């Protein structure tokens, strides 16, 4: 978990993908990213308890949303 905390603190963009947002300590990782200036993106089929604290919530399945993002980046 210490490595995950370090990476979260150093993330410019933090992707939170397909999680319930209720299992700790993993659910705390996006907060470490935000506290250090990271932009947090949540990808999920529904809102979670973390959604109100997220910079951008993208609703949909992980495979669909990530595929769309990758296609956009490859243009």
C-alpha positions, 0 to 999 in steps of 0.5 A: 500500500505504501507504493500505491500511496506514493504513486497517488501523491505524485499522480497528475491524473488519477483514474478510478475505474470500476470500484465501489469506493467503499473498500479502504484503504484503497478508497482513500487513494484518490484523496491523496492525488487531489491533495497534491494537485492531481485531477481525479477521473472516476469511470463507473457504471454508477455513482459511488460514495466518492463521486461528489469528491471527484473532478470528472465522473464518466458513467459507463462500463470500464471497457467502453469508456476506456476504449473511447478515451484511447480512440480519442488519444490516438487521433 
